[in-house]
């Protein structure tokens, strides 16, 4: 006796097919309506055409840093339109050096920053200048700064022995053009050794 499986295709009636199509059409219509609503909200609330520019308060950060340093941290009065990207007191564990540093963006979207310490060593200076080779020197305010260059970045090293104001080592790094650089250099050198006003919290604690 041989068993034969009689597999016949499943047939549905037109009314059954209509009932199957109805939920699917409903889902499609719902998705189209939701997409339309989302598109309306998107066009009514466009992304604001605003570029965020970070601007740290270097003088306030310097006032806090002044509590832990044996020298007055540099807090330059940079030209109007310059914005500070960072202002911080950090420990370079690789070189064993504690550093006060700040960096600025100029109106021409160039960079100028400085790093200051009273415990500089050759390894730290090389790290701050990205191992750039020495190219000469400049003289400003009666002090000699070694110049180094690497690509578009220039570095100016004021060695502690050349710093007749407070004996700290200052490394300036920049890609600014001549006028912007001169403005930044003057502001930095003018602020070396300048007394830092106490921040508000310190004044409140003294009262």
For each residue, the residues with C-beta under 8 A, 3 or more apart:
1:
2:
3:
4:
5:
6:
7:
8:
9:
10:
11:
12: 16 17 20
13: 16 17
14: 17 18
15: 18 19
16: 12 13 19 20
17: 12 13 14 20 21
18: 14 15 21 22
19: 15 16 22
20: 12 16 17 23 24
21: 17 18 24 25
22: 18 19 25 26
23: 20 26 27
24: 20 21 27 28
25: 21 22 28 29
26: 22 23 29 30
27: 23 24 30 31
28: 24 25 31 32
29: 25 26 32 33
30: 26 27 33 34
31: 27 28 34 35
32: 28 29 35 36
33: 29 30 36 37
34: 30 31 37 38
35: 31 32 38 39
36: 32 33 39 40
37: 33 34 40 41
38: 34 35 41 42
39: 35 36 42 43
40: 36 37 43 44
41: 37 38 44 45
42: 38 39 45 46
43: 39 40 46
44: 40 41
45: 41 42
46: 42 43
47:
48:
49:
50:
51:
52:
53: 83 105
54: 83 84 85
55: 83 84
56: 61 84 85 86 87 102
57: 60 61 84 87
58: 61 62 75 76 84 87 102
59: 62 63 75 196 197
60: 57 63 64 199
61: 56 57 58 64 65 87 88 89 102
62: 58 59 65 66 73 74 75 87 100 196
63: 59 60 66 67 75 196 197 198 199 202
64: 60 61 67 89 199
65: 61 62 68 69 73 89 100
66: 62 63 69 72 73 196
67: 63 64 202
68: 65 89
69: 65 66 72 73 89 100 118
70: 118
71: 116 118 166 167 168 193
72: 66 69 166 192 193 194 195 196
73: 62 65 66 69 89 100 116 196
74: 62 100 102 114 116 170 188 191 192
75: 58 59 62 63 191 194 196
76: 58 102 114 184 187 188 190 191
77: 187 190 191
78: 82 84 104 183 184 187
79: 82 183 187
80:
81: 106 107
82: 78 79 104 105 106 107 184
83: 53 54 55 104 105
84: 54 55 56 57 58 78 87 102 103 104
85: 54 56 103 104 105 111 113
86: 56 101 102 103
87: 56 57 58 61 62 84 101 102
88: 61 100 101 102
89: 61 64 65 68 69 73 98 99 100
90: 98 99 101
91: 97 98 99
92: 95 96 97 98 99 124 127
93: 96
94: 123 127
95: 92 121 123 124 127
96: 92 93 119 121
97: 91 92 117 119 120 121 124
98: 89 90 91 92 117 119
99: 89 90 91 92 115 116 117 124
100: 62 65 69 73 74 88 89 115 116 117
101: 86 87 88 90 113 114 115 116
102: 56 58 61 74 76 84 86 87 88 113 114
103: 84 85 86 111 112 113 114
104: 78 82 83 84 85 111 112 113 184
105: 53 82 83 85 109 110 111
106: 81 82 109 110 111 112 176 180 184
107: 81 82
108: 176 177 180
109: 105 106
110: 105 106 174 175 176 177 180
111: 85 103 104 105 106 173 174 175 176
112: 103 104 106 172 173 174 175 176 180 181 184
113: 85 101 102 103 104 172 173 174
114: 74 76 101 102 103 170 171 172 173 188
115: 99 100 101 128 170 171 173
116: 71 73 74 99 100 101 168 169 170 171
117: 97 98 99 100 120 124 168 169
118: 69 70 71 160 167 168 169
119: 96 97 98
120: 97 117 124 125 159 160 168 169
121: 95 96 97 124 125
122: 125 126
123: 94 95 126 127
124: 92 95 97 99 117 120 121 127 128
125: 120 121 122 128 129 157 169 171
126: 122 123 129 131
127: 92 94 95 123 124 130 131
128: 115 124 125 155 171 173
129: 125 126 132 148 150 155 157 171 173
130: 127 150 153 155
131: 126 127 150
132: 129 148 149 150 153 155
133: 148 149 150
134: 146 147 148
135: 147 148 149
136: 146 147
137: 144 145 146 147
138: 144 145 147 156
139: 142 143 144 145
140: 143 145 185 186 189
141: 189 190
142: 139 164
143: 139 140 158 162 163 164 165 189
144: 137 138 139 162
145: 137 138 139 140 156 157 158 162 172
146: 134 136 137 156 157 159
147: 134 135 136 137 138 154 155 156 157
148: 129 132 133 134 135 154 155 156 157
149: 132 133 135 153 154 155
150: 129 130 131 132 133 153 155
151:
152: 175
153: 130 132 149 150 173 174 175
154: 147 148 149 173 174 175 181
155: 128 129 130 132 147 148 149 150 171 172 173 174
156: 138 145 146 147 148 171 172 173 174 185
157: 125 129 145 146 147 148 169 170 171 172
158: 143 145 162 163 169 170 171 172
159: 120 146 162 163 169
160: 118 120 163 167 168 169
161:
162: 143 144 145 158 159
163: 143 158 159 160 166 167 168 169 170 192
164: 142 143
165: 143 192 193
166: 71 72 163 192 193
167: 71 118 160 163
168: 71 116 117 118 120 160 163 192
169: 116 117 118 120 125 157 158 159 160 163
170: 74 114 115 116 157 158 163 188 192
171: 114 115 116 125 128 129 155 156 157 158
172: 112 113 114 145 155 156 157 158 184 185 188
173: 111 112 113 114 115 128 129 153 154 155 156
174: 110 111 112 113 153 154 155 156 181 184
175: 110 111 112 152 153 154
176: 106 108 110 111 112 180 181 184
177: 108 110 180 181
178: 181 182
179: 182 183
180: 106 108 110 112 176 177 183 184
181: 112 154 174 176 177 178 184 185
182: 178 179 185 186
183: 78 79 179 180 186 187
184: 76 78 82 104 106 112 172 174 176 180 181 187 188
185: 140 156 172 181 182 188 189
186: 140 182 183 189 190
187: 76 77 78 79 183 184 190 191
188: 74 76 114 170 172 184 185 191 192
189: 140 141 143 185 186 192
190: 76 77 141 186 187 194
191: 74 75 76 77 187 188 194
192: 72 74 163 165 166 168 170 188 189
193: 71 72 165 166
194: 72 75 190 191
195: 72
196: 59 62 63 66 72 73 75
197: 59 63
198: 63 202 203 206
199: 60 63 64 202 203
200: 203 204
201: 204 205
202: 63 67 198 199 205 206
203: 198 199 200 206 207
204: 200 201 207
205: 201 202
206: 198 202 203
207: 203 204
